[in-house]
C-alpha cells in the first residue's frame, strides 16, 4: 500500500509539472528560423551547419533567462554576436554570400515536440537568412529550447526519455 501512495504522489508531482509546462503561454516562445540561399544540396547542407552554430551560440546566451521576455531582450542585444556565429560557420564552409540575422515577428505553422503542441501563429523569432533566402527553411522553438538535438535530422523519429517514468517502472516492477 505504501508503494501505491508513493507512486501516486510521484505521478501527481509529474502531472503538475507537465500541466505547468502545457499552460506556458505561447507568447513566451521564441523561434529560430534559418533560410537557405536556394534548394541545392550544398545550400541545404550549409543551412543545417549554420543552424547548429546558431543553436550553440543562442543556447549559451539564453541559459539563464527566466522567461520569454528576458530571452527576447538577450536576443536583441546579442544579434551581432548571433549573426557573427552564423557568418563564421558559413565562411568556414566556403560560403561567400550574404548572411543576415534579424529579430522579428513572423508566422509559423503548427508543430508538435513530443508531448508539447505549439500552435500556428505569429511568434517572435531569430531569423538567419543565407544569400537570397529562396531555399527551404528550417525552424524550431529556440526558447524554451524545443529544438532537435544537433545529431537528429528533421523527419527522423525523436525518442524522449523520462527519468521519472523510468524510476516508476523500475520501482513498480515494470519494464524500464
N, C-alpha and C positions, 0 to 999 in steps of 0.2 A: 504494500500500500504506500509505503514511504517513497518508493521509486516512482510510482504513479504521480504523486503530488509534486515531486521534484521535476519530473518530465513535463507535467502540466505547467509548472512555474516557468521552466525554460522556454516552452512553446509560447506562453503568454509574453515573455520578455522579447522573444524573437519576433512575434507577430506585432507587438507595439512598435518595435524599431522599423519593421517593414512598412507599417502604416504611416509612420512619421516620414519616411523617405517618399512614400507614394503621395503624401499630401504636400510635399515640397512644391512650391509654386514654379510653374514653367518659366515664369519671369526671372527666376534665379539661374536659368540655364544660359550658357554661352556656347555658341557653336564654333567649330573650326571648319573652314571651307577652303579647300585647295583646288584650284582650277588649272588644268594643263593647257599648254600653248595650243595643242591640237590633239588629234586622236592617234597619232603614230605610236608605235610600240615604244620608241625612245622617249617621247614626251610623257607617256603614261608611266613609264618606269621612273622618270625623273620626278614626276608628281608625287609618287609614293616615297621617294627618298627625301624630298623637301617636306612632306607630311611628317615623317619621322623626326626630322631635325626640329620642326616647329613644335611638335608634341613634347619633345625632350626639353626644349627651352621653356615652353609655356608651363609645363608641369613644375619645373624648378621655381618659376616665378610665382605660381599660384598656390603652392603647397600650404602656405599659412593663411590663406584667405578664408574668412568665416562665412561669407555669403556671396551671392552673385554680384551685388553692387561693388563690394570690395574687389572682387576678381576683375570686374569691368574697368574699374579705376586703374588697376595694375596694368591691364592690357593697354589702356590708353596711354599711360605713362611709358610703357615699355615697347610701344610699337616700333621704334627704331631698332631696338635690340632683336625683336622678333623678325623684322624684315632682314636684318643683317644675318641672322641664323639661316633664314631661307636662302638668301643670296649666296652665303658662304657654301652651303651644301650644293646649290645649283652650279656654282663656279667649279667646285671640286669635281663635279660630274661632267664638266665640259660645256655647260650651258653659258652662252654669252648674251642672251636676250634679256629683256626686262624682267625684274622680279619686284612685285609691288605687294605690300601688306597694308591692309586698311581695317579699321574698326567701324562697323556699320550695322544697321538693322536690315535683315532681309528674310524672305520667305523660305521655309523648309518644309518638306513633306513629313508624313508620319514616319516614325522609326521605333522599333522595339529593341531594347537592350536587355536580354534576359527576361526578368520579370517587370522591367520598367518600360512603360509605353510613353513615348514623347510625342504628343500630338502635332499635327501640322500647324504651322503658324509663323508669325514674324518674330524672329529672335535676334538678340544681339549676337554678333559674330566677328571673329577674326578671319578675314578672307585674305588668302595669298593667291595672287594671280601670276602665272608664268607666261611671259610673252603676250600674245594677243588674247589668251584666255578663252579660246574657242573649243577646247577639248573637253572630254569627260571630266567630271569633278569628283572629289572625294570629300565627305563631311562626316562629322560626329559631334557629340556633345563634349566640349572641351572642359567646361566647368558646370556642375561637378563632373569629374572625369568619367565618361562612359565610352570613351574611345576604345577601339580594339587594341590589344597589345600589338607592338610593332611586328611581331613574328606571325601575325594572323592576317591573311588577306581577306578582303571583303568577299562574302559568298561562302567562306569556309565555316563549318559549324564551330561555335564557341562553347566550350564546356565551362560552366560556372561551378564553383566549389563553395560549400558552406561548412565551415568548421563546426558550427553549432549543430547542424543536421547530422554530420558525421559522428560527433560526440554522442548525440542522442541515439543514433542507430547502434553504435558500439555499446552504449550503456544499457540499452534495452534488449541487446542480443540480436539485433537485425544485421543485415549486410552493411558493410562500410562503403 
